[in-house]
Amino acid sequence: MTTATTDRWLSLDDGLPKIPERLLLAHGRGEVLFLSGAGVSKSAGLPMFRELTKKVYRALDRSVHEILKEIDSCGCRPREPCECAALDCSDLTDGQTAEVRRFQRREYDVVLGMLERRLDHHNSKRSRVRATVEEIFRGRNATPQPIHHNLIRLADRGPAAAIVTTNFDRLLDIAYHDCWSRRETHSLGAIPRPRAQAEFAGVLHIHGVLSEGGDQASELVLTEQDFADFYVRRTVVPDFIYDAARIFHLVLVGYSANDPPMQTLLNAVAADATRFGDIRERYAFLDADEHDRVALEDWTARGIEPIPYNPANCHAALHQTIERWANLSVIAGEQSTVDAEIRRLVETGWADSGASNRDLFEHLFRRGSPEERQRLSRVASDAGADFGWLNAITRVCKEKGLNEGP
């Protein structure tokens, strides 16, 4: 692949964030694995980890819950630990106060583990904390949103589709069934080992999943003890991610930079990348301004290429990008959609077209097989493409290394 192509970032539509073209090309080769976090299901009304923790306390410890509400209104910066000294914890026990302090540091897995041990003295599947977590998720009666279906479409590698999630909910599973007419759910130790073949498929819940129907308790990776068990003692999750990072480019969607377990794990993968040559690049969609160098560096330093987007209007730019990517996908997209896009682009002369439209036009040719490029050339010509567009086609077709891996 040429250096220019390797370094190029392009937008799939006006106003959408730019994506590295090398990632788009890798996706077209079936070499991308998406990891879905809590942010994906937020649009369905399900809570992020912070909100989940507060809801658990509202159900089990109202006195601490009142303090947690004060923290939310204290004015501290949302991405950073709260250092508010005005909190009055005088009516709390030492244990409750310690939990509040951990909440201020955004260590929600630790907070829930402390609460669980204080109330139940154990972390079994039937603790009150876990029962409450299940009630919270089941009580929402959430349904899959467009982003769930579009992620399943992007997860399509041709012979099969696989997507990884740390979410407990089954919204991706329902979307998978809608797209593939079958259910294929795997959780924790039952997850298949990563491979490029068709048997690596389904929705892979690496932190556990709610049982169907709610007739039994679920095994969930929820507290810091759970993370120690599945990440350190049994190494179920690390082994899976290490293998996946060698076969696929990992793309994180719906995560924040302070998700400690996943970030710690990917730090270790980044360390491997300095020693082994077979680790693929890793990416994350980041709800931050593209000029926020500190936020971007927080990911880059972890060996992850951030793809920043504007989080305004309930993360509309992210949702639109995922949908647009799925619609134009080499594997899951419709040929008619791509043809219509080519016609739309050449309606405007090359000289009058913006750089983003030119980049997208070239990409649609660059990613295709020789036969596909010939077919699209006919579509463009029949639509009245001027010399500038036709010259761009010729230039792309002369590039060396098209459709080769990095």
ChimeraX attribute file (.defattr): number of C-alpha atoms within 10 A of each C-alpha:
attribute: neighborCount
match mode: 1-to-1
recipient: residues
	/A:1	14
	/A:2	11
	/A:3	7
	/A:4	9
	/A:5	16
	/A:6	14
	/A:7	10
	/A:8	13
	/A:9	20
	/A:10	19
	/A:11	19
	/A:12	22
	/A:13	15
	/A:14	10
	/A:15	13
	/A:16	18
	/A:17	20
	/A:18	19
	/A:19	19
	/A:20	18
	/A:21	22
	/A:22	19
	/A:23	20
	/A:24	19
	/A:25	26
	/A:26	18
	/A:27	22
	/A:28	21
	/A:29	17
	/A:30	21
	/A:31	19
	/A:32	28
	/A:33	25
	/A:34	21
	/A:35	23
	/A:36	23
	/A:37	21
	/A:38	20
	/A:39	18
	/A:40	25
	/A:41	24
	/A:42	15
	/A:43	19
	/A:44	18
	/A:45	13
	/A:46	22
	/A:47	19
	/A:48	17
	/A:49	17
	/A:50	13
	/A:51	11
	/A:52	18
	/A:53	20
	/A:54	22
	/A:55	18
	/A:56	22
	/A:57	19
	/A:58	16
	/A:59	14
	/A:60	16
	/A:61	15
	/A:62	14
	/A:63	14
	/A:64	20
	/A:65	19
	/A:66	13
	/A:67	16
	/A:68	22
	/A:69	12
	/A:70	14
	/A:71	19
	/A:72	13
	/A:73	8
	/A:74	15
	/A:75	10
	/A:76	14
	/A:77	10
	/A:78	9
	/A:79	11
	/A:80	11
	/A:81	16
	/A:82	19
	/A:83	14
	/A:84	12
	/A:85	7
	/A:86	9
	/A:87	13
	/A:88	10
	/A:89	15
	/A:90	8
	/A:91	10
	/A:92	14
	/A:93	11
	/A:94	11
	/A:95	12
	/A:96	19
	/A:97	17
	/A:98	15
	/A:99	22
	/A:100	21
	/A:101	17
	/A:102	19
	/A:103	22
	/A:104	20
	/A:105	14
	/A:106	21
	/A:107	20
	/A:108	24
	/A:109	23
	/A:110	18
	/A:111	22
	/A:112	26
	/A:113	20
	/A:114	23
	/A:115	22
	/A:116	19
	/A:117	13
	/A:118	12
	/A:119	13
	/A:120	14
	/A:121	12
	/A:122	13
	/A:123	20
	/A:124	15
	/A:125	14
	/A:126	15
	/A:127	16
	/A:128	18
	/A:129	25
	/A:130	22
	/A:131	14
	/A:132	18
	/A:133	20
	/A:134	20
	/A:135	13
	/A:136	17
	/A:137	18
	/A:138	15
	/A:139	10
	/A:140	12
	/A:141	10
	/A:142	17
	/A:143	18
	/A:144	17
	/A:145	18
	/A:146	16
	/A:147	22
	/A:148	25
	/A:149	23
	/A:150	24
	/A:151	25
	/A:152	26
	/A:153	26
	/A:154	29
	/A:155	28
	/A:156	26
	/A:157	23
	/A:158	13
	/A:159	13
	/A:160	16
	/A:161	23
	/A:162	26
	/A:163	24
	/A:164	26
	/A:165	24
	/A:166	20
	/A:167	25
	/A:168	24
	/A:169	22
	/A:170	21
	/A:171	20
	/A:172	30
	/A:173	24
	/A:174	21
	/A:175	24
	/A:176	27
	/A:177	17
	/A:178	13
	/A:179	16
	/A:180	16
	/A:181	10
	/A:182	12
	/A:183	15
	/A:184	16
	/A:185	20
	/A:186	19
	/A:187	21
	/A:188	19
	/A:189	17
	/A:190	12
	/A:191	20
	/A:192	15
	/A:193	14
	/A:194	21
	/A:195	14
	/A:196	15
	/A:197	10
	/A:198	12
	/A:199	14
	/A:200	18
	/A:201	25
	/A:202	26
	/A:203	26
	/A:204	27
	/A:205	28
	/A:206	26
	/A:207	22
	/A:208	21
	/A:209	23
	/A:210	21
	/A:211	15
	/A:212	10
	/A:213	7
	/A:214	11
	/A:215	7
	/A:216	11
	/A:217	16
	/A:218	19
	/A:219	19
	/A:220	24
	/A:221	22
	/A:222	21
	/A:223	21
	/A:224	18
	/A:225	17
	/A:226	18
	/A:227	21
	/A:228	14
	/A:229	15
	/A:230	18
	/A:231	20
	/A:232	13
	/A:233	10
	/A:234	13
	/A:235	14
	/A:236	18
	/A:237	20
	/A:238	19
	/A:239	13
	/A:240	17
	/A:241	21
	/A:242	17
	/A:243	15
	/A:244	20
	/A:245	23
	/A:246	19
	/A:247	18
	/A:248	23
	/A:249	21
	/A:250	24
	/A:251	21
	/A:252	23
	/A:253	22
	/A:254	19
	/A:255	21
	/A:256	19
	/A:257	16
	/A:258	15
	/A:259	15
	/A:260	14
	/A:261	14
	/A:262	21
	/A:263	18
	/A:264	14
	/A:265	17
	/A:266	21
	/A:267	17
	/A:268	15
	/A:269	23
	/A:270	21
	/A:271	14
	/A:272	15
	/A:273	17
	/A:274	10
	/A:275	9
	/A:276	10
	/A:277	9
	/A:278	11
	/A:279	21
	/A:280	19
	/A:281	20
	/A:282	23
	/A:283	22
	/A:284	22
	/A:285	19
	/A:286	24
	/A:287	22
	/A:288	18
	/A:289	14
	/A:290	16
	/A:291	9
	/A:292	10
	/A:293	11
	/A:294	10
	/A:295	18
	/A:296	21
	/A:297	14
	/A:298	14
	/A:299	20
	/A:300	16
	/A:301	11
	/A:302	19
	/A:303	21
	/A:304	23
	/A:305	19
	/A:306	24
	/A:307	23
	/A:308	21
	/A:309	21
	/A:310	18
	/A:311	14
	/A:312	11
	/A:313	7
	/A:314	11
	/A:315	15
	/A:316	13
	/A:317	18
	/A:318	24
	/A:319	20
	/A:320	19
	/A:321	22
	/A:322	20
	/A:323	20
	/A:324	16
	/A:325	21
	/A:326	23
	/A:327	19
	/A:328	20
	/A:329	22
	/A:330	24
	/A:331	20
	/A:332	19
	/A:333	16
	/A:334	13
	/A:335	15
	/A:336	10
	/A:337	13
	/A:338	18
	/A:339	17
	/A:340	13
	/A:341	16
	/A:342	23
	/A:343	19
	/A:344	13
	/A:345	20
	/A:346	23
	/A:347	14
	/A:348	16
	/A:349	15
	/A:350	20
	/A:351	12
	/A:352	7
	/A:353	14
	/A:354	13
	/A:355	13
	/A:356	16
	/A:357	21
	/A:358	18
	/A:359	17
	/A:360	20
	/A:361	19
	/A:362	17
	/A:363	19
	/A:364	21
	/A:365	23
	/A:366	23
	/A:367	23
	/A:368	19
	/A:369	12
	/A:370	14
	/A:371	9
	/A:372	14
	/A:373	18
	/A:374	15
	/A:375	15
	/A:376	21
	/A:377	19
	/A:378	13
	/A:379	18
	/A:380	24
	/A:381	17
	/A:382	10
	/A:383	17
	/A:384	16
	/A:385	22
	/A:386	16
	/A:387	13
	/A:388	13
	/A:389	24
	/A:390	16
	/A:391	13
	/A:392	16
	/A:393	22
	/A:394	13
	/A:395	12
	/A:396	16
	/A:397	17
	/A:398	10
	/A:399	12
	/A:400	10
	/A:401	10
	/A:402	19
	/A:403	16
	/A:404	11
	/A:405	11
	/A:406	12
